[in-house]
Amino acid sequence: MALAMSNFGQDVNLFFIEDSVLQLVKRQTPDTIQHKAYHKTFAALGFYDIDNIYVCQQSLLERNLEVTDLLIPVTLIESDQLTALISESAQVMVF
């Protein structure tokens, strides 16, 4: 969805909170449990000019993860920053 919206000239911000941060973890093997390897598409985000990728720092801490455990560069944000950034968005889609 993010790639499609970017193709139509929309500014896209991605927010990873709670368990969604697990999608960004390096060395995943989803094929072993017959799931799609979505993490492979994250490297393409830069080609689509999707540079605003935010991760909730609290969500990482709760899952014993650090930013170095993630596949792509992200911007760490606190919960209050997350709320502010989302409230500034014209459209919000939750997956």
Secondary structure as GFF3:
##gff-version 3
##sequence-region A 1 95
A	DSSP	alpha_helix	2	7	.	.	.	ID=ss1
A	DSSP	beta_strand	13	16	.	.	.	ID=ss2
A	DSSP	three_ten_helix	18	24	.	.	.	ID=ss3
A	DSSP	three_ten_helix	30	33	.	.	.	ID=ss4
A	DSSP	three_ten_helix	38	48	.	.	.	ID=ss5
A	DSSP	beta_strand	52	56	.	.	.	ID=ss6
A	DSSP	alpha_helix	57	62	.	.	.	ID=ss7
A	DSSP	three_ten_helix	67	69	.	.	.	ID=ss8
A	DSSP	beta_strand	75	77	.	.	.	ID=ss9
A	DSSP	alpha_helix	79	87	.	.	.	ID=ss10
###
